[in-house]
């Protein structure tokens, strides 16, 4: 019996899951209820994707095994792989009840909790782990990630640094600290961390991808391309890495070859998800015909490819076929069983363009998660506006929520004009190649790559500090209303979600859009043409025009941009820029903020 179980364990370790299950079936046929065989078969079934079988075996083994805590710990691991974090937490806690000093169960509990929303419970669990094993690098790394999610970057850096000091070969803390340092504008330090992570784990794709992000922020386009390609050599079918590389190459003016790597991966794998990604990128690049062909190919391979159906719906909206857009939007929503928020919002857009106002209101009468809140509110604002719902005026109180405010000139500058002149020179350098990001909303101009405030340029850092001060003033002057979806999130503090710079030439403007990744959005005005300042609306910021093709509604407000001022507004406000004519550039530095707990 022991030799047979050892042989089964060896098959499991070697990845020969079917052979392990067959052997354990024979053991259990001869000796029903044998606890070790049940647990081994549960683990084999878990790795093979047999969720019901694994659950049944783990439950049976827990009742009879000599080490039930080990069974519950493994059962927790299975629940975690299946995406049932709550069940995993329950299993780990049961294991700890049975064996209070069981370190693996305590570590697994802490790591699972640290990925959830109960920050206090996660921190307490991590503290328990560190009490048992002070300096445990994995627990310290998780503590750093938890601090980042709480918005405490100082505590996060301290935890990542402690993890590295505890284990100088630890890779994940270096990757995480590198990403943190990049967002703090400490680019040289970030690249050092990430280069060391790549040296320690040359086969870890994420280390190379994160290095690519930092090199890209430093405007080392060639270095970033090498890093992204290295990540793809290790994970050739990863859609995120393909999107990163394609976006970089488009920004670098290499649009003709930007999608070659992705197309090669599609040829090699036939993966419909990659085909759907290709369709989206082609659509963003303006090649509607090729985008539709790629979406059709994705749906031919997988009729349930939600992302591809959504691309086809958006393409139909762009080309004026509202009815076809609604057909594909309904298809995507049905295929996702209402669980995909992008599909829900795609359906709402198609309904609004088809004047199905009441149905759009119904589709949007749900509470979205935070990452989808801004788009949800933007679409609700259109639906309520079109149905005459009084909630629209309360949600979109343009007079209270949109504010134009001047910054204080940073030390060393005689005036805002002097500071803006120095800032314009720095921004001009970021746009030297004239390339444009793939996902930009502007026309007749360019947008800088990366996150502007992450720059280590001293003038841009001075801008960042001035705008942080101004942001605190804007938040302090907002009214209080715990029942308003915008105002309820105001803690008086905010952290950066994104920042960039924009140069518009004569004839340029911004299509109307919202910022899904923000909470508060703003634009700082560096340089404004005299014709804009002297005009009535050309080059002005407009609010309230939905950016939905085929739905023409007038603007609710126009705001004159002035150099040295920032205009703040909720990220769900539809906004755009009126086109203007003239010989001077219009230079701005937009940014997004998230509430800081």
N, C-alpha and C positions, 0 to 999 in steps of 0.2 A: 504493500500500500504506500509506504513512505517513498520508495523508489519511483513508483508511478506518479505520485504527486510532484516529486522533484522533476521528473521528466516533463510533466505538464507545465510547471513553472518555467522551465527552460524554453519550452515552445512559446509561452507567453512573452518571455523576455526577448526572444528572437523575432517577435512579430508574427509568428505563424498561428494566428488566432483561431482559424477554423480547425486546425489540427489539435490545438489545445482544447477547444470545446468538445471535439469528438472524443478525445481521450477521457475527459472529465465526465462526459455523458456515460461512458462505460463504467467509470468508477461509481457514479451515483446510481446506475442501474443495479450494480452488484451490492452497493452499500447505500441505500437511500438515506438522505439527510446528513451524509458525512460533511461536517462543518468546513474543514479545510478545502475540500473539493468544491463546495458551494461558493466559498469566497473566491477561489481561483477562477471558477467559471463566471462568477459575477464580474470580475475584473476583465476577463477575456471578452465577455459579451459587451461590456462597457466600451472597450476600445474598438470593438467591431461595429458599434452603433446600434446594438440591440438594446434599446432603452427598457422596454417592458421586461425582457428576460433578465437583464442586469438587476433591475429593481427587485424582482421576485427573488433572485438568488441572494442579494444582499440582505433583504428582510429575513429570509429563512436562516442565513448564516448567523445573523445577529442574535437569534434566539438560542443558538446552541454552541457557538464558538467559545473556546476557552479564553479568547481575548476579544470580547465584544467591542471594546473601545477601538481596536484596530479596524474592525468591520465597519463601525459607524464612521470612522475617519475616511476610509476608502469610499463608503457610500456618499459622504459629503463631496469627495472629489468627483464622483460620477455626477451628482446633481449639478456641480459647478460646470462641468463640461457640457451638460445638457441645457445650461442657461437658467437653472433654477437656483438662484442665489439664496433665496429665503430657505428652501429646503436644505441647501448645503449648510447654512448657518445652524439650522436646527440639528443636523447630524453631527457637526463638530461640537456643538454644545453638549450633546448627549455623550459624545466620546469623552469630553472633559469631566462631565459628572461622574463617569465610571472610572476615570484615571486622571485626577487633577493635575498631575505633573507630566502629562503626555504632551511633549513639546510640539510634535508635528501637528497635532490637532489644534493646539493654541495658535501656532503660526498660520495654519490654513484658515482658522476662524478670523484672525486679524487681517490677513490679506483679502479675504472675501468681504469683510465689513468695510475695508478701506476703499473698495470700489463702489460702495453704496452711498446713500444720502445721510446716514446717521453718523455724522463725523465724531460726535462725542463717544459713541460706542466703539467706533473703529480705533480712536486714539487710546481708549482704555484697554482694548485688546492688545494693541501694539505695546503699550506700557507693560502689560503682563508678560509678553514675550521677552521684552528687554530686561525685565526683572529676573527671568529664568536664565537668559543668556545675554548679559550686557555686551553691547557692541556688535550684535548680530547684524550683518550688512543688509540682509534682505528686509529685516524689520525696519531698520533705519531708512532704507530706500523708500519703503512704503510710507513711513512717517513723513518723508519729504514730499512724496506725491500728494499725501493728504493735506499737508500745509499749502501746497500749490493750489489745490482745489478750494481751499478756504481763502485764498488770496493773500496768504502770509508768505511772501517770497523770501523774507529774511530767515524765517524758521525753516523754510524748505531748503535753502542753500546750506544752512547749518547742518541739517540732517543728512543731506547728500554728502557733504564734506566729511561728516563723522563716519558715514558708511565707507567712504573711500579710505579714510585713515584706518579703519578696522580691517579692511581687506583691499590692499592696493591693486589686486587683480580683478576687483569687482567691476563689471562692465555697465550694468544698468544705472548705477548711481552716476557714472561719468556721462552717460547719454542724457540722463535727466538734468544733471547740473549744466551740461553744455547747452541744452535747450533753454534752461532758465537764464543763463548768462547771455545768450543771444537776445532774448526778449528784453534784457536789461541794458542792451547796447554795448555789452562788454565782449565784443566780437573776437578779439584775439584770444581771450581766455576760453571762450566757447569753442573755438576751433582747436585749441590745445587739448581740451577735454575730449572732444569728439575724435580727433586724430589718435589719441591714446586708446580710446574705445575701439577704434578700427584695428589698431595694432594688437590689442588684447584678444579681440574676437573678429578676426578677418572674415569669418563666415557668417557674421550676423548682418543681415541686410539693413535692419533699422539703424545700425550705427552709421553705415555709409550714407543712408538717406538723410539722417539728421546732420551729418557733416555737410551734405549737399545744401541743406536749408541755410546753414550758417555761411557757407562760401557764397551762396547766392545773395544773401543780405550784404555781404562785403563787396558785392559786384564782381566777384571772381567767377565769371560765367564759365570759363573753361574748366576751372576746378570743380564747380558745382556739377557741370555736365559729367565729368569723370566719376564723381561720387554717385550720382544717380544711376549712371550706367553700371557701376559696380554693384549697387543694390539690386538692379534688375538682373545682373548675371547670377545673383544668388536666389532671387525670387522672380523668375522671368514672367510669371503670370499675375503679378500683383498689380491690381488696377490703380491703386494710389500712387505707386512709384511711376507707372506709365504716365499718369496725369501730371505728376511733378515734372518729369522730363519734358513732356510736350509743352507745358506752360512755359518752362524756362526757355526752350528753343524758340517758341513764338515771340517771347519778350526780346530775345537776342536777334530777331530779324531773320530767323532760319525757318520760317513757316513752311517752306517747300519740303523740308525733310523732317519736320517736327513730329510727324506721326509714323515715320518709318518703323521705329522699334515696336510700336503698338501693333501695326499691321502685321509685322513678322510674328509677333506672339499669337495673334489671331489665327494666322495660317498654321502655326505649329500646334495650337491647342483647340481651335474651334470653339473657344469659350464664349458663350453668348453674352456674358457680362462684359467682356472686353469689347465685343462688338457694340454693345450699348454705349460703352464709354467712347468708342470711336465716333459713334453717331452724335453724341453730345458735343464732343470737341469739334467735329466738322461743322455742326450747326453754329457753334460759337465763332468759328472762323469765317462763317459766311457762305460755306459751300452746302447749300440746302439740298441739292440733288444727291451728292455723295452721302450726306447725312441720312437722308431717307433710305438710300440703298443699304447703308450699314444697319439702320434700325430694322428694316425688313429682313435682313439676313439674321439678325439676333432673334427676331420673332419666329423665323423659319426653323431655327435650331431649338428654340425654347419658346413655345407659345405663351408661357407664363412669365416672360421677361418683362417685368413691370417697368424697368427703366427705359427700355426700348419703346414701349407703348407711350410713355410720357414724352419721349423725344418726338415721336410722330405727332402727338397732339400739339406740342408747342410749334412744330414746323407748320402744321395746318393753320394755327392761329396767325403765324407770321405771314403766311401767303394768302390770308383772307378767307380760308375755307372753315368757317366757324362750326358748321355742322359736322364735318369730318373730325375736327378737333374734339368735339364733345363725345363722339363715338369712341375714340381712342382713350380719352380721359376716363370715361365710364369703364372701359375695359381694364385699364390700369388699376383703378380703384377697386373693382370687383376682384381682380386677381390678388390684390394685396389684402383682401377681406377687411378693408378699412383700417389696417394696421400701419400702413405706410403714410406718413404725414406729407411727404412730397406729393404722393399720388392724390391724397385728399385735397391738397391745395391746387394741384393741377386740375382736378375736377371743378373746384370752385371757380378757378379762372375761366374755364371753358363755359361754365354755366353763366357767369357774369357777361361774357362776350356774347352769349346767345340770349341775353335779356331774361334769363330764368332766375330772376332776383330771389323769389321766395325759396326756391330749392337751394340756392347758394347759401341763404341764411341758415337753412336746416343743416346742410353739410358742415357748416362752420360752428354749429351750436354744440361744441365740445370743448373741453379744456386741453390745450396742447402742452407738451413739455417745453421747458425753457428754451431749448435750442430751436424750436419752431414757432415761438410766440410772436416774434416781430412780423413774420410773413402772415401769420394767422390774423393778427390785429389789422394789418394793412388790407387784407381781403375783406375782413368784417367791416372795415370802414366803408368800403365801396358798396357792399351789400346793404348796409344800413342807410347809406346816403341815398341809394336808388329806391329804397322802400319807404323813405321818409321817416325812418326810425329815429326817435329822439336820442337814442344812445350814441348816434354819430357825433352830434355836437359836443357831447360830454367827452367822448373818446378823443376827438380831434379838436381840442381847444387851441387853435392856432395862436390866438393872442396871448394866452398864458404860457404855452409851452415852447414857442419859438422865440428866441432872444438873440439880439445882436449886441455883442459886448467887446470892448477894446481890451487888449492885453497891456500890461505894464512893460515899458521897454526894459530889457535885461540890463544888468549893470555893465557899464563900459560903453554904452551907446547914448549919444546925445538925444536921439529921438527915435520914434518908431520907424520913420523913413530911413534912417541910417541902418537900423537893424534889418529891415526888410530888404534893403539893397544888398547887404552881406548874405542874407538868407537866399535871395534870388540867385546869386552866383553859385551857391552850393547846390541848389535844386537844379539849376541848368546843367550841372555836371552829371546829375543822375539821369538826365534825359538826352545825353550826348549822342546816343546811337539812334534816337528817333523811333525806337521800337515800341510796340504797344502790347500790354498784357492781353491774354486771350479772353479773359472774362470782363474786360473793362466796359463801362456803360457810356463812355464818352465817344464823340466823333469830332473830327477836325482837331486832333491833339494827341497827346501821349500821357500815360500814367506811369509813375515809377514802380519798379518791382520791389518786392519785399515789404518790410514794415519800417516806415520812415523813422519813427522814434527809436528804433533799434540801432540807428547809425551811431558810430562813435565820433562823428564830426562835432566839434565843440559848438558851432553855431546852431546846428540842428538839435543838439542836446539842450541848448538854452531855450530854443523854441518849445521843446517838450516840457521843460520845467515851467515856463510861462503859461502854457496851455493847461497843465495840471492845476496850477493855482487858479486859473480862470474857471476851470471845470468845477472846482470846489465851490466857487462863488455862485455859479449857475445852479448847482444842486441846492445850495443853502437858500436860494431865493424862490425855489419852487414851492407851490402850495402843498399842504399835507392832505392826503386823502387815501386812507388805507383800503378803500374799495375800488380805487382806480388801478387798472392793470399796469399803467406806467408809473404813477406816483407811489404805489404801494411798495415798489422795489427800492425806493430812495433811502439809502442809509446815510447820505451826506458824503459818502466816499465812493470813488470809482477807480477802476483799473483799465488800462489800455487793452482794447480788443484788436485794434488794427489802425495803421496810419500809413499814408502814402502822399504823393504829390502829383499835381495835375498841371499841365500846360495846354491851354487852348489857344489856337490860332484864329484868325479871322474866319467866320463861318462856322466855328466850332460851338459845341454845346454838350449837354448831357441828356440822354433819354431818361424818362421818368422811371424811378426805381425806389426800392427800399433797401435797408441794410440788415439782412437776417441775422448776422453775427453780432449785432450791437444791442444796446439798450438806449443810450444817448448817442446821437451822431452830430457831427459839427464840421465846419470847414473854416479854416483860417485863411485870410486873404492877404497874400504877399504882394501881388502886383495886379492892379485893375486898370484897364485902358481908360483914357480920358473920355472916350466916346460912351463907355458904359456908365461912368460916373455922371456924365452930363445928360444921358438919355433917360427914357421913361421906363423901358423894360428890357431892352437888349442887354444880354449878359447877366441879367438878374437871376437870383434863385427863385424858383417857383415851387409852391407847395400845393398838394391836393389833386394833381393830375395823375390818375392811375396809369401805370405803364403797361397796359394790357392792349395788345394790338386789336383794333376794331372797336374799342370802347372809347369814345371821345367825350370827355367831360372837361369843363373849364377849370382853371386854377382857382384855388381858394384864397391864396395870398401870393404877393410878389414882394421880395425883400432886396433892397439895394446892397450889394457887397461893397465894403470899404476897406482899403488897406489898413492893416493893424488891428482889424476886428475879426472875431469869430462869430458865426451864426450857429446856435445850438437848437436842436429839435429832437423829439423822440425818433428812434430808428425806424419805427413803423410808418412814419409820415412818408407818403409818396413825394418825391422831390426830383427836380431836374433843373437844367440851366437853359435859359432862352439863348438862342444863337445870336451872335453879334458880328459886326463887320468893323474892320479897322486894321491898322498896321502893328499895333502893340499886342503883346501876349497877355493873357489872363492867367496868372499863376496862383494856385491855391494849395493848401495842405489840409486835406480832410482827415478825419479820424473818428473812430468809434470807441465807446466806453461801455464797460459792464459794471453793474453794481458790486461794490466791495462789501462783504459781510461785516 
